[in-house]
Amino acid sequence: MKKIFPILAFILTIIYTTASAQDLTVATYNVRNENKGDEKEGNGWKQRYPVIAGIVLFNDFDIFGTQEAFQGQLNDLTKALPGYAYTGVGRDDGKQAGEHSAIFYKTNRFKLLKRGDFWLSTVTDKPNKGWDAALPRICSWGYFQDIPSGKKFWFFNLHMDHVGVEARKESAKLVLKMIKDMTAKDEPVILTGDFNVDQHNESYTLLHDSGVLQDCYELAPIRYVNNGTFNQFDPNLKTDSRIDHIFINSSFSAQRYAVLTDSYRTATAESEKEIKSGNFPKEVSLHKYIARLPSDHFPVVVKMKFAE
């Protein structure tokens, strides 16, 4: 009997380890580019990125797509996120210039087998603007191996144009074509990004009704969504529009879906003054601060599994 319990414990450990190895926490996060206008309004990158890093670390993102970050911002995030690396190039020169659609991933969880980038345009292999787009737009991708399970999967991350209606529609078609051309049948695929269209738009429908990908929002049985994904740096705004999305194919199953609306506080001229009230214990000290958001987008996070 004494020998049975260690064996049983060992078997349960193997079962638990194998099961947990199938779980992935995937996110997409437009972190907002660094610019002087935001800094002037009190939303500077230097005060925002530690909060962004805290959200990533606390929620234990395994792999996530980012949008808008310049090279310096990626350097800041890399330093603030020990154990993570990223892949992706700048959209302006295919190297470091301009905004990136970088993919961050845990280096002890995933092995990057292949990587690449293509532009959302009729010319996909060099920087350029496609269709009626206002700016060059890029999709970065990686082919990863999940080290614990040995499973391989594709991860695509993009930022569609904010102006070009035709560009967004054609970009959706292009991404679907690239996925079909690059991946083998039944290989797991994740697509994340800022699509600049909500769940009622034609470009969104092209993806969700493609027979190739589906929106995790529609698939997850448990959802925590109290707001849409764009906030304009104003914690008092409310929208039902989701313009940041995570799509998967049938090789994954979505378990939980959330839009994370974390905020932080910055000091005002009145922050030194203590607020007194008879409605809380005297040990509590309250001060007047400004509620702020770490980006003008909220991150989307999905708990998913490799399909059985």
HELIX and SHEET records of a PDB file:
HELIX    1   1 ILE A    4  ALA A   21  1                                  18    
HELIX    2   2 LYS A   36  LYS A   40  1                                   5    
HELIX    3   3 TRP A   45  ASN A   59  1                                  15    
HELIX    4   4 GLN A   71  ALA A   80  1                                  10    
HELIX    5   5 VAL A  165  MET A  182  1                                  18    
HELIX    6   6 GLU A  202  HIS A  208  1                                   7    
HELIX    7   7 CYS A  216  LEU A  219  1                                   4    
SHEET    1   A 7 TYR A  84  THR A  87  0                                        
SHEET    2   A 7 ILE A 103  LYS A 106 -1                                        
SHEET    3   A 7 ILE A  63  GLN A  67 -1                                        
SHEET    4   A 7 ASP A  23  ASN A  30  1                                        
SHEET    5   A 7 VAL A 300  PHE A 306 -1                                        
SHEET    6   A 7 PHE A 252  VAL A 259 -1                                        
SHEET    7   A 7 ILE A 222  TYR A 224  1                                        
SHEET    1   B 6 PHE A 110  TRP A 119  0                                        
SHEET    2   B 6 ILE A 138  ASP A 146 -1                                        
SHEET    3   B 6 LYS A 152  HIS A 159 -1                                        
SHEET    4   B 6 VAL A 189  ASP A 194  1                                        
SHEET    5   B 6 ASP A 244  ILE A 248 -1                                        
SHEET    6   B 6 GLN A 214  ASP A 215 -1                                        
SHEET    1   C 2 TYR A 264  ALA A 267  0                                        
SHEET    2   C 2 TYR A 289  ARG A 292 -1                                        
SHEET    1   D 2 GLU A 274  ILE A 275  0                                        
SHEET    2   D 2 LEU A 286  HIS A 287 -1                                        
END                                                                             
